[in-house]
Amino acid sequence: MTAQLRTTQISLPGLPELPELPGRENLTSTVTAVRSALPSRDQLLFYSGLTAAAALSVIEWPVAAAIGIGAAVVRRSANQDHEQA
């Protein structure tokens, strides 16, 4: 004996249709893009240490911000130079 299950799709007025779920390729490219935007483990440790030093008043917040921004600018510049070469 087999059971048959029949379903119907009811569309309510005023509600948008649900989008289709992304395919594996779209999901993979999104994960790759997010991973490339995240800092590396070494960078994360550097910024965490910088934040801890500022939080413990080892260095002042403006100094920590200047060091962090300077490091980010240097890293971005080095990445752009590496991509152009």
ABEGO torsion letter per residue (X at the ends): XBBBBBBBBBBBBGBBBBBBBBBAAAAAAAAAAAAAABBBAAAAAAAAAAAAAAAAGABBAAAAAAAAAAAAAAAAAAAAAAAAX
